[in-house]
Amino acid sequence: MKKRILAIDYGSKRTGIAVTDTEQIIASGLTTIETPQVLTFLANYFAKEEVECVVVGNPKNLDNTPAQSAAGVQEFIKRLKNKHPDMPLYMVDERFTSKMAFQAMIDGGLKKKDRRNKATIDMVSAAIILQSFMEIKKGGNLPAPV
C-alpha cells in the first residue's frame, strides 16, 4: 500500500490542508486550520497516517518573483523541516490556485454563502496544489525536495 501525499496552502491566518488517498489517485481537501496550530496538526496527522511527502504552495507574482507572503512560507518550511527532518518537502507554484478554487466551487454547485468562506477556498486551493504536484510526479519531472 502506498502512503498519502499531503499538501499545504500556507497562509498568515489560515492554512488549507489536502491529502491523497492511499493509492495517490485522488486529491481531496482535508481541512483548514488556524495557522498557529499547523505544526501540531501535522505532528498528530503524521502519527496516525503514513505520509510519503509534503507539498507546500510556493507563492509567486505573475513575473515569477516571490510574492509578499513568500517569506512567511519559507519560515514555515524551516520550522517544518526542523520538526520533521526526514519528511521530503516539495514546493509547487501556487499562482492562480485561489481563483481556480473559487471557480471549482462554482462549477461544483456550492452556494454563494459557502463560496465566501475563505477556509473553504484555502482547503480547495490546497487540493489544487496537490493535484498539480501529482501531475508533475506522474510526468516524471519531480524537482528535488527543498
ABEGO torsion letter per residue (X at the ends): XBBBBBBBBBBAABBBBBBBBAAGABBBBABBBBAAAAAAAAAAAAAABBBABBBBBBBBBAAGBBBAAAAAAAAAAAAAAAABAABBBBBBBABGAAAAAAAAAAAAGBBAAAAABAAAAAAAAAAAAAAAAAAAAAAGABBBBX
